[in-house]
Amino acid sequence: MKAVQFYGRRDVRVAEVAKPEPKPDQVLIDIEWCGICGSDLHEYIMGPAAIPSKRPHPLTGEVLPITLGHEFCGRVVSAPADSHLKPGQAVMIDPRLYCKSCSRCSTKSTNACCSWGFHGLSGAGGGFSESIAVDPSMCYPLPDSVPLELAALIEPLAVAWRAVKLTNIDDFGNRPILVLGGGPVGIAVIFVLRAKGAKRVFVSEPTTRRAEQNAQLADVVFNPIKEDVGERCRELTGGEGVDFVFDCAGIPSGFENGMDALRYRGTYVNIAGYEKPMTIPLRYFMFKEVTLMGSLAYDDQDFKETVEAFIQGKFKGVEKMVTSRIHLDDVPNKGFEELVTNKDDHIKILVTPKRENLGAV
């Protein structure tokens, strides 16, 4: 079958690989759609980083080349007789790999498994292919009411869901919130915040195109190059500042702006990866008694809750996240190279191995 494989920095190829033969306890899935993630792009531009290059991954035993793609949905081809799945059933797949036995997995913190990995980054197949074999417990059935051409968005929404959930706020109401970075993760955070009742969402985003995209979803969008983000937030909150900051940018200047924008005893949640060292601005952190939190991927419960919210239609307008759809054959040029050249024009590029899917949406 065809698969898009990572060989090294700026070296992604459409290759012929063996079709997976599922073990007796695995489900065989035909891929329908898979999204290109920011982590995929990071590997393409600067990797290999998370992708095992010399030392085999502890859970898969694999090294380069690795089939990419971890934001994927599909249909069941075959499943173990004792599973909850049936052939033809539409499913969303939790792509994580975890050992189930380390100290973190034993406390259900599977997102932070000591050997964590992902289908599509660590081996064991990926979503940029025609088929994949996975554990049945990682498959979430989708009813016919859920458009399968959007279901791959559940994975990035799950990343946002966990970050928002860490605040322990069920209904944000009029609490003011600042999102740093209006890329795919930032936009996913906005959708989750809206699903949880947020009515005052501000975004800091310097690029014109992404600012336009965010303006359709947020209440106010700041340009941090031209505006003082902290001052603007205080102007809009009676001088107090925002209650929460969600950092989806991962850059030092954004960290400074976000800490400045927080009110006394506000909460700062970091979701972003970072390329440069981040220094905590102590004058804000200490004197405001800020709560600083990190959010890593999602655990089993986070993913389950996100799937349920998606099925219930809580992410209104989520189709706006999809800015392009391409065929598997075109991933190197119309996917990765397109994002290198025109990243700000896109929120999410979705990939399918089936040409008929492109004509159906």
Secondary structure, DSSP 8 states (H G I E B T S, - for coil): -EEEEEEETTEEEEEE-------TT-EEEEEEEEE--HHHHHHHHH-SSSS-SSS--TTT---SSEE---EEEEEEEE--TTSS--TT-EEEE--EE--S-STTGGGT-GGG-TT-EETTTSSS--SSBSEEEE-GGGEEE--TTS-HHHHTTHHHHHHHHHHHHTTT-S--TT--EEEE--SHHHHHHHHHHHHTT---EEEE--SHHHHHHHHTTSSEEE-TTTS-HHHHHHHTTTTS-EEEEEE-S--HHHHHHHHHHEEEEEEEEE----SS-----HHHHTTTT-EEEE--S--HHHHHHHHHHHHTT-STTGGGGEEEEEEGGGIIIIIIIHHHHHGGG-SEEEEES-HHHHHH-
